[in-house]
Each structure stands twice: as structure tokens, then as C-alpha cells.
């Protein structure tokens, strides 16, 4: 994946952080070895931190040798403005979107993703810029906000996807939005990570962090 990416990570103290981490790195590769990883997932599964990608394709020239200063210069919304809520599970015929939990696209998600794209790629101040508005429309139609659960090259059938959803929900992740708040349905706020995703997946580590 070219350039760097901005991710939104669940708060480390939130119950979903260890649940999602366990699903991604252990449970799903164990139960679905052919789908969860590269050529032989039993030997080399592709693990990654639980996250919602805000934007990718960010040039390292933008943040130079002080990525933390650049990340802190962005006027991120408050934690109360950003509510990640799951809406179901999907699969696409793309390595990085082989299996993912869809996230509700509300105004708070549009704001933070649009801001990341505006500052990281489009050279605009915020999500109201013309290029960023065009990108948000494309993003919504193509795949929208999501939290990846598995990367891989093996297609996932509808029946297999139902099995994955069952495992995910049994672990404590609620994939459908209930009436009112429910633990496991998502999180508020989180931590923005700046990650050089032009490296191997095993080397996807943050070089700067910003708590909302």
C-alpha cells in the first residue's frame, strides 16, 4: 500500500480493543485459516492492529522528520463527536477488504475521515473542500468506513461469511445497531495513528499518535 495511512484505533481501555485484537490475530486465523491471511495463513497470517482507516496514500514528505508535530497540527474532532458503530459484516474481492465490519457513516465519521483526507492528501483545510467532498462521495459508494477483520486472497462465500459473523458476535462484537447504546456495538473517540503502510504488514507500526 503506497505512502502512509491515518487510522482510528479503539481506545486501548475499551473492551473491544482486546476482543478485536484476539479475533484478528488468533481466533479468525484458527477457525478460517485459508481465508485469514496470505498463501498459507497457518504459517504466516497477516496480523494488524484493529482500526478504521481514515485515509491512505499520504506522502512522507508531508510530515518529514517530525510526524508527531504534523499529526498534532490537525484540528481533530473531540471524542464525543466520533462514534464508531457497526452495521454488519461484508466481504469484497480485494486483499485488504476480504472481510470487514461495516461502520455507520454518520456526520462524525464523515468529519474525521474527510479531515484526514483533506490534510493528508488533498491539500485542503477540512472535509468541506471540493476535492474532499468528491472523495467522500466516492468512498461511500465504493466501500465506506469499516474495520477489517481479515486480509487475504481467498474469496469468502455467503455461507462462510455467516460463519465468520457468528464467531465475531460470539466473541462480543455486536454487528447490528441496537436501540440505544450496547456494549460491543462500537466505541466513541479513540486514538489516531499515523502508520507507514508502504512497509510489510508486520512492520505496520505507528510513528505518531493523537488521542481524540
MDTraj code that builds the backbone (N, CA, C; nanometers):
import mdtraj as md
import numpy as np

residues = "UNK UNK UNK UNK UNK UNK UNK UNK UNK UNK UNK UNK UNK UNK UNK UNK UNK UNK UNK UNK UNK UNK UNK UNK UNK UNK UNK UNK UNK UNK UNK UNK UNK UNK UNK UNK UNK UNK UNK UNK UNK UNK UNK UNK UNK UNK UNK UNK UNK UNK UNK UNK UNK UNK UNK UNK UNK UNK UNK UNK UNK UNK UNK UNK UNK UNK UNK UNK UNK UNK UNK UNK UNK UNK UNK UNK UNK UNK UNK UNK UNK UNK UNK UNK UNK UNK UNK UNK UNK UNK UNK UNK UNK UNK UNK UNK UNK UNK UNK UNK UNK UNK UNK UNK UNK UNK UNK UNK UNK UNK UNK UNK UNK UNK UNK UNK UNK UNK UNK UNK UNK UNK UNK UNK UNK UNK UNK UNK UNK UNK UNK UNK UNK UNK UNK UNK UNK UNK UNK UNK UNK UNK UNK UNK UNK UNK UNK UNK UNK UNK UNK UNK UNK UNK UNK UNK UNK UNK UNK UNK UNK UNK UNK UNK UNK UNK UNK UNK UNK UNK UNK UNK UNK UNK UNK UNK UNK UNK UNK UNK UNK UNK UNK UNK UNK UNK UNK UNK UNK UNK UNK UNK UNK UNK UNK UNK UNK UNK UNK UNK UNK UNK UNK UNK UNK UNK UNK UNK UNK UNK UNK UNK".split()
xyz = np.array([
    [0.0857, -0.1187, 0.0000],
    [0.0000, 0.0000, 0.0000],
    [0.0896, 0.1241, 0.0000],
    [0.0798, 0.2095, -0.1017],
    [0.1718, 0.3231, -0.1136],
    [0.1503, 0.4281, -0.0052],
    [0.2609, 0.4948, 0.0334],
    [0.2526, 0.6041, 0.1288],
    [0.2169, 0.5580, 0.2693],
    [0.1713, 0.6541, 0.3488],
    [0.1309, 0.6259, 0.4862],
    [-0.0207, 0.6378, 0.4996],
    [-0.0719, 0.5932, 0.6131],
    [-0.2160, 0.5965, 0.6364],
    [-0.2458, 0.6554, 0.7736],
    [-0.3657, 0.7094, 0.7866],
    [-0.4179, 0.7535, 0.9154],
    [-0.5260, 0.6555, 0.9574],
    [-0.5087, 0.5991, 1.0756],
    [-0.6033, 0.5020, 1.1290],
    [-0.6699, 0.5581, 1.2540],
    [-0.7923, 0.5133, 1.2799],
    [-0.8583, 0.5393, 1.4073],
    [-0.8645, 0.4074, 1.4829],
    [-0.7978, 0.4037, 1.5985],
    [-0.7885, 0.2842, 1.6816],
    [-0.8866, 0.2966, 1.7975],
    [-0.9499, 0.1870, 1.8401],
    [-1.0331, 0.1962, 1.9614],
    [-0.9489, 0.2423, 2.0799],
    [-1.0079, 0.3120, 2.1766],
    [-0.9329, 0.3453, 2.2978],
    [-0.8735, 0.2178, 2.3572],
    [-0.7470, 0.2191, 2.3966],
    [-0.6834, 0.0968, 2.4493],
    [-0.7560, 0.0367, 2.5689],
    [-0.8295, 0.1196, 2.6439],
    [-0.9014, 0.0695, 2.7614],
    [-1.0416, 0.0196, 2.7287],
    [-1.0846, 0.0355, 2.6027],
    [-1.2193, -0.0074, 2.5662],
    [-1.2241, -0.1597, 2.5544],
    [-1.3327, -0.2226, 2.5987],
    [-1.3427, -0.3699, 2.5918],
    [-1.3242, -0.4267, 2.4513],
    [-1.3587, -0.3499, 2.3481],
    [-1.3472, -0.4022, 2.2117],
    [-1.2029, -0.4131, 2.1638],
    [-1.1123, -0.3365, 2.2237],
    [-0.9733, -0.3410, 2.1760],
    [-0.9148, -0.4820, 2.1898],
    [-0.9184, -0.5435, 2.3080],
    [-0.8641, -0.6802, 2.3166],
    [-0.9486, -0.7828, 2.2416],
    [-1.0788, -0.7609, 2.2340],
    [-1.1642, -0.8560, 2.1619],
    [-1.1288, -0.8571, 2.0135],
    [-1.1225, -0.7401, 1.9524],
    [-1.0890, -0.7317, 1.8101],
    [-0.9469, -0.7810, 1.7838],
    [-0.8547, -0.7466, 1.8724],
    [-0.7161, -0.7917, 1.8564],
    [-0.7090, -0.9440, 1.8588],
    [-0.7829, -1.0066, 1.9508],
    [-0.7849, -1.1523, 1.9611],
    [-0.8458, -1.2158, 1.8359],
    [-0.9566, -1.1578, 1.7884],
    [-1.0202, -1.2111, 1.6682],
    [-0.9258, -1.2057, 1.5485],
    [-0.8615, -1.0902, 1.5288],
    [-0.7754, -1.0697, 1.4118],
    [-0.6513, -1.1580, 1.4164],
    [-0.5892, -1.1679, 1.5329],
    [-0.4595, -1.2349, 1.5415],
    [-0.4668, -1.3829, 1.5787],
    [-0.5797, -1.4269, 1.6362],
    [-0.5842, -1.5658, 1.6814],
    [-0.7101, -1.6421, 1.6374],
    [-0.8266, -1.5939, 1.6778],
    [-0.9481, -1.6734, 1.6573],
    [-0.9831, -1.6924, 1.5096],
    [-0.9875, -1.5851, 1.4328],
    [-1.0264, -1.5993, 1.2919],
    [-0.9230, -1.6784, 1.2106],
    [-0.7920, -1.6548, 1.2296],
    [-0.6957, -1.7400, 1.1583],
    [-0.7058, -1.8877, 1.1959],
    [-0.7454, -1.9152, 1.3214],
    [-0.7597, -2.0538, 1.3643],
    [-0.8827, -2.1185, 1.3019],
    [-0.9951, -2.0464, 1.3016],
    [-1.1202, -2.1021, 1.2514],
    [-1.1330, -2.0953, 1.0993],
    [-1.0658, -1.9967, 1.0390],
    [-1.0762, -1.9766, 0.8929],
    [-0.9363, -1.9594, 0.8344],
    [-0.8526, -2.0633, 0.8416],
    [-0.7112, -2.0500, 0.8042],
    [-0.6871, -2.0128, 0.6585],
    [-0.7702, -2.0631, 0.5673],
    [-0.7463, -2.0319, 0.4264],
    [-0.7872, -1.8901, 0.3915],
    [-0.8885, -1.8375, 0.4602],
    [-0.9364, -1.7024, 0.4300],
    [-0.8558, -1.5937, 0.5009],
    [-0.8014, -1.6231, 0.6182],
    [-0.7402, -1.5201, 0.7018],
    [-0.5896, -1.5120, 0.6818],
    [-0.5464, -1.4614, 0.5673],
    [-0.4030, -1.4434, 0.5503],
    [-0.3574, -1.4563, 0.4082],
    [-0.2290, -1.4791, 0.3919],
    [-0.1683, -1.4887, 0.2599],
    [-0.1692, -1.6329, 0.2124],
    [-0.0638, -1.6783, 0.1435],
    [-0.0618, -1.8091, 0.0790],
    [-0.0923, -1.9229, 0.1767],
    [-0.0249, -1.9260, 0.2897],
    [-0.0531, -2.0279, 0.3897],
    [-0.0708, -1.9576, 0.5235],
    [-0.1950, -1.9260, 0.5569],
    [-0.2233, -1.8479, 0.6769],
    [-0.1854, -1.9226, 0.8040],
    [-0.1784, -2.0569, 0.7979],
    [-0.1413, -2.1317, 0.9170],
    [0.0044, -2.1053, 0.9561],
    [0.0835, -2.0642, 0.8566],
    [0.2251, -2.0378, 0.8826],
    [0.2558, -1.8884, 0.8904],
    [0.1843, -1.8087, 0.8120],
    [0.2180, -1.6655, 0.8079],
    [0.0934, -1.5793, 0.7931],
    [0.0039, -1.5831, 0.8931],
    [-0.1148, -1.4966, 0.8843],
    [-0.0761, -1.3497, 0.8904],
    [-0.1552, -1.2656, 0.8256],
    [-0.1268, -1.1230, 0.8194],
    [-0.2005, -1.0527, 0.9332],
    [-0.1310, -1.0288, 1.0431],
    [-0.1931, -0.9649, 1.1583],
    [-0.1769, -0.8133, 1.1504],
    [-0.2692, -0.7415, 1.2098],
    [-0.2672, -0.5961, 1.2104],
    [-0.3500, -0.5481, 1.3279],
    [-0.3239, -0.4261, 1.3724],
    [-0.3993, -0.3702, 1.4845],
    [-0.5422, -0.3408, 1.4410],
    [-0.6404, -0.3555, 1.5303],
    [-0.7794, -0.3213, 1.4943],
    [-0.7893, -0.1722, 1.4667],
    [-0.8470, -0.1375, 1.3523],
    [-0.8514, 0.0039, 1.3152],
    [-0.9553, 0.0306, 1.2072],
    [-0.9965, 0.1555, 1.1987],
    [-1.0742, 0.2056, 1.0871],
    [-0.9840, 0.3014, 1.0098],
    [-0.9553, 0.2714, 0.8842],
    [-0.8704, 0.3582, 0.8040],
    [-0.9439, 0.4876, 0.7719],
    [-0.8789, 0.5998, 0.8044],
    [-0.9361, 0.7313, 0.7740],
    [-0.8931, 0.7786, 0.6360],
    [-0.7672, 0.7553, 0.6021],
    [-0.7171, 0.7879, 0.4686],
    [-0.5838, 0.7179, 0.4484],
    [-0.5552, 0.6849, 0.3240],
    [-0.4259, 0.6270, 0.2880],
    [-0.3626, 0.7160, 0.1813],
    [-0.2469, 0.6741, 0.1319],
    [-0.1807, 0.7485, 0.0252],
    [-0.1199, 0.8801, 0.0694],
    [-0.0778, 0.8894, 0.1966],
    [-0.0199, 1.0134, 0.2486],
    [0.1309, 1.0128, 0.2250],
    [0.1817, 1.1147, 0.1584],
    [0.3244, 1.1218, 0.1276],
    [0.4059, 1.1521, 0.2532],
    [0.5154, 1.0774, 0.2762],
    [0.6029, 1.1062, 0.3898],
    [0.6617, 1.2476, 0.3840],
    [0.6677, 1.3061, 0.2651],
    [0.7187, 1.4433, 0.2528],
    [0.6318, 1.5411, 0.3306],
    [0.5068, 1.5038, 0.3536],
    [0.4137, 1.5942, 0.4206],
    [0.4509, 1.6141, 0.5673],
    [0.4939, 1.5076, 0.6321],
    [0.5269, 1.5179, 0.7746],
    [0.6765, 1.5184, 0.8027],
    [0.7583, 1.4857, 0.7021],
    [0.9028, 1.4957, 0.7153],
    [0.9587, 1.4176, 0.8320],
    [1.0498, 1.4820, 0.9049],
    [1.1163, 1.4142, 1.0164],
    [1.0485, 1.4402, 1.1509],
    [0.9290, 1.5015, 1.1490],
    [0.8559, 1.5273, 1.2734],
    [0.7086, 1.4912, 1.2555],
    [0.6789, 1.3603, 1.2417],
    [0.5408, 1.3173, 1.2179],
    [0.4462, 1.3545, 1.3313],
    [0.4962, 1.3563, 1.4555],
    [0.4095, 1.3899, 1.5678],
    [0.3638, 1.5348, 1.5599],
    [0.4531, 1.6230, 1.5236],
    [0.4163, 1.7650, 1.5113],
    [0.3100, 1.7828, 1.4035],
    [0.3263, 1.7137, 1.2924],
    [0.2275, 1.7246, 1.1841],
    [0.0915, 1.6719, 1.2294],
    [0.0919, 1.5565, 1.2958],
    [-0.0340, 1.4974, 1.3398],
    [-0.1041, 1.5885, 1.4407],
    [-0.0264, 1.6485, 1.5312],
    [-0.0839, 1.7365, 1.6330],
    [-0.1348, 1.8678, 1.5751],
    [-0.0880, 1.9032, 1.4563],
    [-0.1305, 2.0302, 1.3946],
    [-0.2698, 2.0223, 1.3337],
    [-0.3228, 1.9016, 1.3211],
    [-0.4546, 1.8828, 1.2606],
    [-0.5625, 1.9011, 1.3677],
    [-0.6659, 1.9819, 1.3409],
    [-0.7710, 2.0071, 1.4415],
    [-0.8727, 1.8929, 1.4491],
    [-0.8312, 1.7836, 1.5088],
    [-0.9161, 1.6653, 1.5162],
    [-1.0419, 1.6913, 1.5985],
    [-1.1529, 1.6293, 1.5656],
    [-1.2753, 1.6450, 1.6454],
    [-1.2589, 1.5814, 1.7828],
    [-1.3480, 1.6163, 1.8740],
    [-1.3420, 1.5592, 2.0077],
    [-1.3934, 1.4152, 2.0050],
    [-1.3650, 1.3430, 2.1127],
    [-1.4088, 1.2038, 2.1216],
    [-1.5607, 1.1917, 2.1134],
    [-1.6315, 1.2878, 2.1709],
    [-1.7778, 1.2823, 2.1708],
    [-1.8368, 1.2956, 2.0301],
    [-1.7618, 1.3571, 1.9393],
    [-1.8109, 1.3781, 1.8027],
    [-1.7939, 1.2551, 1.7145],
    [-1.7088, 1.1634, 1.7555],
    [-1.6766, 1.0478, 1.6707],
    [-1.7301, 0.9210, 1.7362],
    [-1.8349, 0.8644, 1.6761],
    [-1.8975, 0.7434, 1.7279],
    [-1.8896, 0.6335, 1.6221],
    [-1.8078, 0.5350, 1.6490],
    [-1.7938, 0.4204, 1.5596],
    [-1.9005, 0.3182, 1.5979],
    [-1.9909, 0.2899, 1.5043],
    [-2.0992, 0.1945, 1.5295],
    [-2.1051, 0.0928, 1.4153],
    [-2.1050, -0.0356, 1.4502],
    [-2.1046, -0.1405, 1.3492],
    [-2.2437, -0.1617, 1.2902],
    [-2.2456, -0.1978, 1.1610],
    [-2.3719, -0.2186, 1.0897],
    [-2.3821, -0.3551, 1.0214],
    [-2.2839, -0.4394, 1.0408],
    [-2.2893, -0.5699, 0.9744],
    [-2.1511, -0.6099, 0.9275],
    [-2.1448, -0.7204, 0.8555],
    [-2.0169, -0.7726, 0.8078],
    [-2.0243, -0.7926, 0.6568],
    [-1.9134, -0.7662, 0.5879],
    [-1.9109, -0.7754, 0.4414],
    [-1.7773, -0.8314, 0.3946],
    [-1.7746, -0.8680, 0.2657],
    [-1.6516, -0.9146, 0.2024],
    [-1.6458, -0.8589, 0.0611],
    [-1.5272, -0.8171, 0.0198],
    [-1.5053, -0.7734, -0.1174],
    [-1.3888, -0.8505, -0.1763],
    [-1.3825, -0.8553, -0.3086],
    [-1.2765, -0.9291, -0.3765],
    [-1.1503, -0.8431, -0.3848],
    [-1.1045, -0.7976, -0.2700],
    [-0.9862, -0.7137, -0.2580],
    [-0.9091, -0.7593, -0.1349],
    [-0.7792, -0.7727, -0.1458],
    [-0.6982, -0.8279, -0.0384],
    [-0.7245, -0.7601, 0.0956],
    [-0.7219, -0.6254, 0.0974],
    [-0.7344, -0.5522, 0.2235],
    [-0.8793, -0.5383, 0.2718],
    [-0.9743, -0.5836, 0.1914],
    [-1.1148, -0.5801, 0.2338],
    [-1.1800, -0.7172, 0.2181],
    [-1.1010, -0.8194, 0.2463],
    [-1.1528, -0.9547, 0.2308],
    [-1.2686, -0.9817, 0.3266],
    [-1.2573, -0.9299, 0.4490],
    [-1.3663, -0.9442, 0.5451],
    [-1.3583, -0.8280, 0.6430],
    [-1.4695, -0.7564, 0.6588],
    [-1.4670, -0.6385, 0.7452],
    [-1.6039, -0.6102, 0.8060],
    [-1.6004, -0.5403, 0.9185],
    [-1.7232, -0.4940, 0.9830],
    [-1.7539, -0.3547, 0.9298],
    [-1.8719, -0.3388, 0.8725],
    [-1.9120, -0.2076, 0.8217],
    [-1.9390, -0.1127, 0.9391],
    [-1.9059, 0.0153, 0.9177],
    [-1.9278, 0.1177, 1.0187],
    [-2.0305, 0.2184, 0.9672],
    [-2.1224, 0.2576, 1.0530],
    [-2.2255, 0.3547, 1.0158],
    [-2.1622, 0.4867, 0.9738],
    [-2.2016, 0.5369, 0.8584],
    [-2.1459, 0.6619, 0.8058],
    [-2.2329, 0.7785, 0.8508],
    [-2.2013, 0.8326, 0.9682],
    [-2.2755, 0.9492, 1.0164],
    [-2.1895, 1.0745, 1.0002],
    [-2.2367, 1.1875, 1.0495],
    [-2.1652, 1.3134, 1.0284],
    [-2.0292, 1.3152, 1.0979],
    [-2.0206, 1.2510, 1.2153],
    [-1.8933, 1.2475, 1.2861],
    [-1.7870, 1.1689, 1.2109],
    [-1.8265, 1.0555, 1.1516],
    [-1.7325, 0.9750, 1.0736],
    [-1.6929, 1.0492, 0.9464],
    [-1.7895, 1.1138, 0.8820],
    [-1.7568, 1.1941, 0.7636],
    [-1.6577, 1.3041, 0.7977],
    [-1.6772, 1.3659, 0.9137],
    [-1.5916, 1.4777, 0.9534],
    [-1.4475, 1.4342, 0.9740],
    [-1.4276, 1.3256, 1.0493],
    [-1.2911, 1.2856, 1.0791],
    [-1.2214, 1.2236, 0.9577],
    [-1.2951, 1.1435, 0.8788],
    [-1.2346, 1.0854, 0.7588],
    [-1.2077, 1.1939, 0.6549],
    [-1.3012, 1.2865, 0.6406],
    [-1.2815, 1.3953, 0.5459],
    [-1.1646, 1.4837, 0.5852],
    [-1.1501, 1.5108, 0.7144],
    [-1.0381, 1.5917, 0.7625],
    [-0.9050, 1.5222, 0.7355],
    [-0.9000, 1.3908, 0.7596],
    [-0.7783, 1.3151, 0.7329],
    [-0.7409, 1.3204, 0.5851],
    [-0.8410, 1.3066, 0.4993],
    [-0.8146, 1.3113, 0.3549],
    [-0.7748, 1.4517, 0.3099],
    [-0.8444, 1.5505, 0.3632],
    [-0.8168, 1.6892, 0.3257],
    [-0.6734, 1.7278, 0.3606],
    [-0.6324, 1.6999, 0.4844],
    [-0.4984, 1.7380, 0.5306],
    [-0.3898, 1.6439, 0.4803],
    [-0.4246, 1.5153, 0.4660],
    [-0.3224, 1.4180, 0.4301],
    [-0.2955, 1.4016, 0.2820],
    [-0.3952, 1.4327, 0.1991],
    [-0.3810, 1.4054, 0.0552],
    [-0.4193, 1.5249, -0.0318],
    [-0.5320, 1.5886, 0.0003],
    [-0.5898, 1.6866, -0.0924],
    [-0.5395, 1.8295, -0.0770],
    [-0.4660, 1.8583, 0.0281],
    [-0.4163, 1.9945, 0.0471],
    [-0.5267, 2.0936, 0.0784],
    [-0.6327, 2.0460, 0.1434],
    [-0.7443, 2.1320, 0.1823],
    [-0.7521, 2.1398, 0.3350],
    [-0.8263, 2.2392, 0.3850],
    [-0.8307, 2.2611, 0.5295],
    [-0.9158, 2.1589, 0.6034],
    [-1.0284, 2.1199, 0.5422],
    [-1.1196, 2.0294, 0.6120],
    [-1.2066, 1.9553, 0.5112],
    [-1.3056, 1.8839, 0.5638],
    [-1.3906, 1.7994, 0.4804],
    [-1.4809, 1.8779, 0.3867],
    [-1.4890, 2.0112, 0.4022],
    [-1.5768, 2.0920, 0.3184],
    [-1.5158, 2.1244, 0.1824],
    [-1.3868, 2.0978, 0.1646],
    [-1.3217, 2.1267, 0.0369],
    [-1.3807, 2.0473, -0.0778],
    [-1.3741, 2.1031, -0.1984],
    [-1.4366, 2.0406, -0.3151],
    [-1.3778, 1.9025, -0.3449],
    [-1.2452, 1.8899, -0.3425],
    [-1.1828, 1.7612, -0.3716],
    [-1.2178, 1.6572, -0.2642],
    [-1.2222, 1.7018, -0.1415],
    [-1.2543, 1.6092, -0.0327],
    [-1.4004, 1.5666, -0.0374],
    [-1.4902, 1.6573, -0.0719],
    [-1.6306, 1.6214, -0.0872],
    [-1.6483, 1.5177, -0.1975],
    [-1.5759, 1.5336, -0.3058],
    [-1.5816, 1.4375, -0.4166],
    [-1.5289, 1.3018, -0.3711],
    [-1.4194, 1.3044, -0.2942],
    [-1.3626, 1.1793, -0.2438],
    [-1.4577, 1.1107, -0.1477],
    [-1.5218, 1.1854, -0.0589],
    [-1.6163, 1.1266, 0.0364],
    [-1.7308, 1.0554, -0.0352],
    [-1.7770, 1.1139, -0.1436],
    [-1.8851, 1.0518, -0.2202],
    [-1.8373, 0.9218, -0.2839],
    [-1.7166, 0.9246, -0.3398],
    [-1.6591, 0.8028, -0.3996],
    [-1.6374, 0.6967, -0.2937],
    [-1.5800, 0.7353, -0.1801],
    [-1.5507, 0.6439, -0.0693],
    [-1.6774, 0.5757, -0.0200],
    [-1.7833, 0.6539, -0.0035],
    [-1.9105, 0.5990, 0.0433],
    [-1.9635, 0.4934, -0.0534],
    [-1.9551, 0.5204, -0.1827],
    [-2.0083, 0.4283, -0.2824],
    [-1.9231, 0.3023, -0.2970],
    [-1.7920, 0.3160, -0.2841],
    [-1.7019, 0.2027, -0.3076],
    [-1.6969, 0.1045, -0.1910],
    [-1.6785, 0.1549, -0.0694],
    [-1.6709, 0.0642, 0.0463],
    [-1.7016, 0.1330, 0.1788],
    [-1.6748, 0.2608, 0.1913],
    [-1.7109, 0.3340, 0.3116],
    [-1.6293, 0.2957, 0.4341],
    [-1.6653, 0.3502, 0.5495],
    [-1.5900, 0.3226, 0.6715],
    [-1.6077, 0.1777, 0.7157],
    [-1.4997, 0.1187, 0.7640],
    [-1.5066, -0.0210, 0.8063],
    [-1.3876, -0.0554, 0.8944],
    [-1.3997, -0.1652, 0.9654],
    [-1.2908, -0.2206, 1.0460],
    [-1.2598, -0.3586, 0.9898],
    [-1.1420, -0.3738, 0.9310],
    [-1.1050, -0.5010, 0.8699],
    [-1.0854, -0.6083, 0.9751],
    [-1.1283, -0.7284, 0.9413],
    [-1.1127, -0.8439, 1.0287],
    [-1.0154, -0.9456, 0.9710],
    [-1.0141, -0.9566, 0.8379],
    [-0.9219, -1.0489, 0.7715],
    [-0.8752, -0.9881, 0.6400],
    [-0.7465, -1.0020, 0.6120],
    [-0.6923, -0.9767, 0.4794],
    [-0.6735, -1.1128, 0.4137],
    [-0.6741, -1.1164, 0.2814],
    [-0.6478, -1.2438, 0.2172],
    [-0.6832, -1.2468, 0.0708],
    [-0.6407, -1.3544, 0.0056],
    [-0.6629, -1.3733, -0.1378],
    [-0.7770, -1.4697, -0.1677],
    [-0.8258, -1.5399, -0.0658],
    [-0.9275, -1.6434, -0.0867],
    [-1.0670, -1.5822, -0.0751],
    [-1.1501, -1.5944, -0.1794],
    [-1.2882, -1.5432, -0.1720],
    [-1.3662, -1.6085, -0.0582],
    [-1.4592, -1.5326, -0.0009],
    [-1.5408, -1.5825, 0.1091],
    [-1.6852, -1.5941, 0.0616],
    [-1.7394, -1.7132, 0.0658],
    [-1.8773, -1.7353, 0.0220],
    [-1.9741, -1.6749, 0.1229],
    [-2.0995, -1.6599, 0.0818],
    [-2.2004, -1.6052, 0.1723],
    [-2.2188, -1.6935, 0.2956],
    [-2.2175, -1.8232, 0.2758],
    [-2.2332, -1.9147, 0.3882],
    [-2.1145, -1.9041, 0.4837],
    [-1.9955, -1.8938, 0.4258],
    [-1.8746, -1.8808, 0.5082],
    [-1.8750, -1.7474, 0.5829],
    [-1.9262, -1.6443, 0.5184],
    [-1.9324, -1.5127, 0.5820],
    [-2.0272, -1.5155, 0.7020],
    [-2.1351, -1.5912, 0.6908],
    [-2.2269, -1.6064, 0.8038],
    [-2.1584, -1.6758, 0.9210],
    [-2.0735, -1.7721, 0.8896],
    [-1.9981, -1.8401, 0.9948],
    [-1.9025, -1.7435, 1.0639],
    [-1.8361, -1.6583, 0.9844],
    [-1.7454, -1.5582, 1.0409],
    [-1.8229, -1.4637, 1.1323],
    [-1.9385, -1.4162, 1.0855],
    [-2.0199, -1.3240, 1.1641],
    [-2.0598, -1.3871, 1.2975],
    [-2.0923, -1.5147, 1.2957],
    [-2.1319, -1.5839, 1.4192],
    [-2.0165, -1.5864, 1.5184],
    [-1.8958, -1.6171, 1.4700],
    [-1.7779, -1.6209, 1.5565],
    [-1.7496, -1.4825, 1.6141],
    [-1.7608, -1.3810, 1.5298],
    [-1.7329, -1.2442, 1.5731],
    [-1.8324, -1.2003, 1.6806],
    [-1.9592, -1.2295, 1.6593],
    [-2.0601, -1.1893, 1.7572],
    [-2.0469, -1.2693, 1.8877],
    [-2.0139, -1.3958, 1.8770],
    [-1.9952, -1.4762, 1.9979],
    [-1.8776, -1.4254, 2.0814],
    [-1.7811, -1.3608, 2.0150],
    [-1.6654, -1.3059, 2.0864],
    [-1.6997, -1.1775, 2.1609],
    [-1.8151, -1.1169, 2.1259],
    [-1.8566, -0.9963, 2.1964],
    [-1.8697, -0.8727, 2.1113],
    [-1.8587, -0.8881, 1.9788],
    [-1.8752, -0.7748, 1.8875],
    [-2.0162, -0.7779, 1.8305],
    [-2.0935, -0.6738, 1.8564],
    [-2.2301, -0.6667, 1.8060],
    [-2.2287, -0.6028, 1.6671],
    [-2.2712, -0.6787, 1.5673],
    [-2.2601, -0.6334, 1.4285],
    [-2.3843, -0.5620, 1.3770],
    [-2.4890, -0.5559, 1.4570],
    [-2.6085, -0.4824, 1.4185],
    [-2.6370, -0.3775, 1.5238],
    [-2.6806, -0.2609, 1.4787],
    [-2.7018, -0.1499, 1.5709],
    [-2.8302, -0.1692, 1.6498],
    [-2.8219, -0.1773, 1.7817],
    [-2.9415, -0.1946, 1.8644],
    [-3.0078, -0.0606, 1.8927],
    [-3.1213, -0.0652, 1.9582],
    [-3.1855, 0.0576, 2.0044],
    [-3.1123, 0.1031, 2.1295],
    [-3.0587, 0.2247, 2.1269],
    [-2.9800, 0.2738, 2.2400],
    [-2.8384, 0.2212, 2.2339],
    [-2.7623, 0.2481, 2.3390],
    [-2.6233, 0.2045, 2.3449],
    [-2.6156, 0.0593, 2.3892],
    [-2.5186, -0.0118, 2.3341],
    [-2.4958, -0.1500, 2.3751],
    [-2.3467, -0.1775, 2.3692],
    [-2.2928, -0.2336, 2.4753],
    [-2.1511, -0.2654, 2.4778],
    [-2.1192, -0.3671, 2.3687],
    [-2.0123, -0.3403, 2.2936],
    [-1.9719, -0.4294, 2.1867],
    [-2.0155, -0.3822, 2.0495],
    [-2.1017, -0.2804, 2.0431],
    [-2.1510, -0.2307, 1.9153],
    [-2.0565, -0.1281, 1.8525],
    [-1.9548, -0.0836, 1.9248],
    [-1.8618, 0.0147, 1.8718],
    [-1.7958, 0.0913, 1.9842],
    [-1.7385, 0.2056, 1.9499],
    [-1.6710, 0.2873, 2.0505],
    [-1.6807, 0.4348, 2.0136],
    [-1.6553, 0.5198, 2.1124],
    [-1.6506, 0.6641, 2.0908],
    [-1.5054, 0.7115, 2.0955],
    [-1.4738, 0.8090, 2.0123],
    [-1.3382, 0.8647, 2.0130],
    [-1.2357, 0.7657, 1.9644],
    [-1.1267, 0.7547, 2.0397],
    [-1.0204, 0.6639, 2.0012],
    [-0.8879, 0.7359, 1.9873],
    [-0.7946, 0.6703, 1.9202],
    [-0.6603, 0.7240, 1.9004],
    [-0.6287, 0.7225, 1.7516],
    [-0.5852, 0.8364, 1.6972],
    [-0.5441, 0.8431, 1.5573],
    [-0.3975, 0.8010, 1.5483],
    [-0.3704, 0.7047, 1.4637],
    [-0.2335, 0.6595, 1.4375],
    [-0.1918, 0.7025, 1.2977],
    [-0.0664, 0.7450, 1.2851],
    [-0.0037, 0.7655, 1.1556],
    [0.0882, 0.6468, 1.1326],
    [0.0604, 0.5700, 1.0260],
    [0.1288, 0.4424, 1.0037],
    [0.1894, 0.4385, 0.8634],
    [0.3197, 0.4105, 0.8491],
    [0.3793, 0.3921, 0.7162],
    [0.3354, 0.2576, 0.6567],
    [0.2298, 0.2600, 0.5791],
    [0.1739, 0.1358, 0.5246],
    [0.2382, 0.0961, 0.3916],
    [0.3482, 0.1635, 0.3552],
    [0.4246, 0.1191, 0.2389],
    [0.5251, 0.0110, 0.2792],
    [0.5242, -0.0274, 0.4058],
    [0.6103, -0.1341, 0.4561],
    [0.5338, -0.2663, 0.4574],
    [0.6033, -0.3755, 0.4906],
    [0.5362, -0.5042, 0.5072],
    [0.4349, -0.4943, 0.6215],
    [0.3288, -0.5718, 0.6141],
    [0.2230, -0.5640, 0.7144],
    [0.2774, -0.5865, 0.8556],
    [0.3726, -0.6745, 0.8697],
    [0.4291, -0.6998, 1.0022],
    [0.4986, -0.5770, 1.0597],
    [0.5309, -0.4810, 0.9740],
    [0.6002, -0.3592, 1.0175],
    [0.5077, -0.2382, 1.0237],
    [0.3775, -0.2623, 1.0188],
    [0.2815, -0.1512, 1.0290],
    [0.2707, -0.1084, 1.1757],
    [0.3556, -0.0166, 1.2136],
    [0.3587, 0.0372, 1.3488],
    [0.3417, 0.1892, 1.3433],
    [0.2773, 0.2490, 1.4421],
    [0.2569, 0.3935, 1.4392],
    [0.3875, 0.4706, 1.4611],
    [0.4023, 0.5793, 1.3869],
    [0.5161, 0.6689, 1.4086],
    [0.4702, 0.7969, 1.4781],
    [0.3389, 0.8121, 1.4965],
    [0.2824, 0.9225, 1.5732],
    [0.1411, 0.8831, 1.6151],
    [0.0978, 0.9327, 1.7311],
    [-0.0358, 0.9038, 1.7837],
    [-0.0992, 1.0313, 1.8364],
    [-0.2317, 1.0373, 1.8252],
    [-0.3050, 1.1526, 1.8788],
    [-0.4369, 1.1033, 1.9378],
    [-0.4549, 1.1211, 2.0682],
    [-0.5785, 1.0821, 2.1359],
    [-0.6858, 1.1870, 2.1079],
    [-0.8057, 1.1432, 2.0693],
    [-0.9140, 1.2374, 2.0455],
    [-0.9692, 1.2871, 2.1797],
])
top = md.Topology()
chain = top.add_chain()
for i, resn in enumerate(residues, 1):
    res = top.add_residue(resn, chain, resSeq=i)
    for name in ("N", "CA", "C"):
        top.add_atom(name, md.element.get_by_symbol(name[0]), res)
traj = md.Trajectory(xyz[None], top)
